[in-house]
């Protein structure tokens, strides 16, 4: 969702020969939506690689590709491996979505984000908090490029593609009559009573984690579904009465779509969704979650959340990033 619009913008610019190294195949709908027919290489294996395995795989890929610049997306092990290997090979590194911080130093993704940003030579920042964090960490402001949020580029393209697609009917529901719950990649068992209590407020659609295997016994009013195609999932989010996310996924998209979001965590790496968006931190407190859900459901239509859209979350971040790189090349 971050890489696809940027890859497409680089291809369209005519000054670059982009090559993407992916940890898993790109979803066919995203590839078709952005016209991605150029080389997209996948690292081998169907399981998450250890850091040492990722480094070995990434070194082989980068040595074969001989790139002039490596742009790193995400905060998983593969992203960290790409940054480490590129730096060891003497290649310039750019971090996409740089400067995001959850404030949880022991969280694996947080450690990876900090390491990637330390390694990177330039930083594409998606929101003002990223700028503040990186400056406070001692980075030179000249290395920081405020481009906007690539996830909103994908949101805009996929929603334009889907048009008025209605997905709620697939699951026997109606728009704004259900909550969409994203439990994260490793759901906390404490979610079970939360879901049961939430179902007393409105129907709940729970997304099965991508790796599957969550043993939830859905109570009445709750459906556990497989992840639909990207545009359908976004339509499901758009038509929901509220989003509950344990992973932080879709906080930004909910703000742009003006869907109330309850984040089942104590912190968020996207504070702009809290400050001017639809997002509220509720942790794993069942009483607080149900209280907030009732408040959202019972609020008059004219009092429901009316979020502002953070600066440069306009669906044009990829084009700005490609233009910035074009100017950097010309200057050098």
Secondary structure in CASP SS format (residue, H / E / C, confidence):
PFRMAT SS
TARGET T0000
AUTHOR 0000-0000-0000
METHOD secondary structure of the structure
MODEL  1
X C 1.00
X C 1.00
X H 1.00
X H 1.00
X H 1.00
X H 1.00
X H 1.00
X H 1.00
X H 1.00
X H 1.00
X H 1.00
X H 1.00
X H 1.00
X C 1.00
X C 1.00
X C 1.00
X C 1.00
X C 1.00
X C 1.00
X E 1.00
X E 1.00
X E 1.00
X C 1.00
X C 1.00
X C 1.00
X C 1.00
X C 1.00
X H 1.00
X H 1.00
X H 1.00
X H 1.00
X H 1.00
X H 1.00
X C 1.00
X C 1.00
X C 1.00
X C 1.00
X C 1.00
X C 1.00
X E 1.00
X E 1.00
X E 1.00
X C 1.00
X C 1.00
X C 1.00
X C 1.00
X C 1.00
X C 1.00
X C 1.00
X C 1.00
X H 1.00
X H 1.00
X H 1.00
X H 1.00
X H 1.00
X H 1.00
X H 1.00
X H 1.00
X H 1.00
X H 1.00
X H 1.00
X H 1.00
X H 1.00
X H 1.00
X H 1.00
X C 1.00
X C 1.00
X C 1.00
X E 1.00
X E 1.00
X E 1.00
X E 1.00
X C 1.00
X C 1.00
X C 1.00
X C 1.00
X H 1.00
X H 1.00
X H 1.00
X H 1.00
X H 1.00
X H 1.00
X H 1.00
X H 1.00
X H 1.00
X H 1.00
X H 1.00
X H 1.00
X C 1.00
X C 1.00
X C 1.00
X E 1.00
X E 1.00
X E 1.00
X E 1.00
X E 1.00
X E 1.00
X E 1.00
X C 1.00
X C 1.00
X C 1.00
X C 1.00
X C 1.00
X C 1.00
X C 1.00
X C 1.00
X C 1.00
X H 1.00
X H 1.00
X H 1.00
X H 1.00
X H 1.00
X H 1.00
X H 1.00
X H 1.00
X H 1.00
X H 1.00
X H 1.00
X H 1.00
X C 1.00
X C 1.00
X E 1.00
X E 1.00
X E 1.00
X E 1.00
X C 1.00
X C 1.00
X H 1.00
X H 1.00
X H 1.00
X H 1.00
X H 1.00
X H 1.00
X H 1.00
X H 1.00
X H 1.00
X C 1.00
X C 1.00
X C 1.00
X C 1.00
X H 1.00
X H 1.00
X H 1.00
X E 1.00
X E 1.00
X E 1.00
X C 1.00
X C 1.00
X C 1.00
X H 1.00
X H 1.00
X H 1.00
X H 1.00
X H 1.00
X H 1.00
X H 1.00
X H 1.00
X H 1.00
X H 1.00
X H 1.00
X H 1.00
X H 1.00
X C 1.00
X C 1.00
X C 1.00
X C 1.00
X C 1.00
X H 1.00
X H 1.00
X H 1.00
X H 1.00
X C 1.00
X C 1.00
X C 1.00
X C 1.00
X C 1.00
X C 1.00
X E 1.00
X E 1.00
X E 1.00
X E 1.00
X E 1.00
X C 1.00
X C 1.00
X C 1.00
X C 1.00
X C 1.00
X C 1.00
X C 1.00
X C 1.00
X H 1.00
X H 1.00
X H 1.00
X H 1.00
X H 1.00
X H 1.00
X H 1.00
X H 1.00
X C 1.00
X C 1.00
X C 1.00
X C 1.00
X E 1.00
X E 1.00
X E 1.00
X E 1.00
X E 1.00
X C 1.00
X C 1.00
X C 1.00
X C 1.00
X C 1.00
X C 1.00
X C 1.00
X C 1.00
X C 1.00
X C 1.00
X C 1.00
X C 1.00
X C 1.00
X C 1.00
X E 1.00
X E 1.00
X E 1.00
X E 1.00
X C 1.00
X C 1.00
X C 1.00
X C 1.00
X H 1.00
X H 1.00
X H 1.00
X H 1.00
X H 1.00
X H 1.00
X H 1.00
X H 1.00
X H 1.00
X C 1.00
X C 1.00
X C 1.00
X E 1.00
X E 1.00
X E 1.00
X E 1.00
X C 1.00
X C 1.00
X C 1.00
X C 1.00
X C 1.00
X H 1.00
X H 1.00
X H 1.00
X H 1.00
X H 1.00
X H 1.00
X H 1.00
X C 1.00
X C 1.00
X C 1.00
X E 1.00
X E 1.00
X E 1.00
X C 1.00
X C 1.00
X C 1.00
X C 1.00
X C 1.00
X C 1.00
X C 1.00
X C 1.00
X H 1.00
X H 1.00
X H 1.00
X H 1.00
X C 1.00
X C 1.00
X C 1.00
X E 1.00
X E 1.00
X E 1.00
X C 1.00
X C 1.00
X C 1.00
X C 1.00
X H 1.00
X H 1.00
X H 1.00
X H 1.00
X H 1.00
X H 1.00
X H 1.00
X H 1.00
X H 1.00
X H 1.00
X H 1.00
X H 1.00
X H 1.00
X C 1.00
X C 1.00
X H 1.00
X H 1.00
X H 1.00
X C 1.00
X C 1.00
X C 1.00
X C 1.00
X C 1.00
X C 1.00
X C 1.00
X C 1.00
X C 1.00
X C 1.00
X C 1.00
X C 1.00
X C 1.00
X H 1.00
X H 1.00
X H 1.00
X H 1.00
X H 1.00
X H 1.00
X H 1.00
X H 1.00
X H 1.00
X H 1.00
X H 1.00
X H 1.00
X H 1.00
X H 1.00
X H 1.00
X C 1.00
END
